[in-house]
Amino acid sequence: MTSIAEAAPGRAGALRAGDDGRPHSLGLLGVAGLLWLALAALILVWPDAQEVERTGALGILAAGLGVAQLAVWLGGWFSPRLARLGRFAPWLVVLALWIAAWEAATAKLDLLPLPFFPSPQAFVEVYTDDWRRLGDSLLSSLQLLARGFAIGAAIGFAIGVALGWSKRAGYWIHPIMRVIGPLPATAWLPLAFFVFPTSASASTFLIAWRRHSRSPCSPGRVSPACRRPTTTSRAPWAPRRVS
């Protein structure tokens, strides 16, 4: 089956340019790039009414994003892959307008007082000054997520395989999981922080609980690959059929 671009080569560029009327056209991406350059000019040229820092860094960041969007817009006329990025253009336009209004109301005109309404420069300052602390926090969160994910997946797999291969395990485990299985992880918050000695262990339990309930071999979601092959022989604990 031939694509639209192959069937009508002359229309390929027109479709990417937005002649089809879709809001995520490639032409709108060029408008978004110009708006980000205008935002950079607003930040750098208009003097600040508040005592803020990182105005230059914010302006350079906005200008860099604008240049990148214009580069993608220009490359989209030659590359279909770049042309697909035009679907993000409406969000980029709205984001540029929102930051411009935010910057004008805070740092430029001082209409919204500090510290209740920080300017965009304050957010840039957080990332430039506290990047080491943010990196440590991100690493700790990833370690906690990996630990809970691994424990939950292992427990869920083991219980699921036991349910699929053993009727005795299913007799004892399945009713319990039917009762507590539908409970979301947030419902266990009070009990977890009361029972476990540290917040890290409680968080690991909550992540593990959420993961074990989503495992392919977890109780209630036992896939055919986790089930024991059916046979015609009767299990020793199964009741005898009375004729």
Buried (B, 14 or more C-beta within 10 A) or exposed (E): EEEEBEEEEEEBBEBBBBEEEEEBBBBBBBBBBBBBBBBBBBBBEBEBBBEBBBBEBBBBBBBEBBBEBBEBBBBBEEEEEBBEBBBBBBEBBEBBBEBBEBBBBBBBEBEBEBEEEBBBBBEBBBEEEEEEEEEEEEEEEEEBBEBBBBBBBBBBBBBBBBBBBBEEBBEEBBEEBEEEBEEEBEEBEEEBBEEBEEEBBBBBBBBBBBBBBEBBBBBEBBEEEBBEEEEEEEEEEEEEEEE
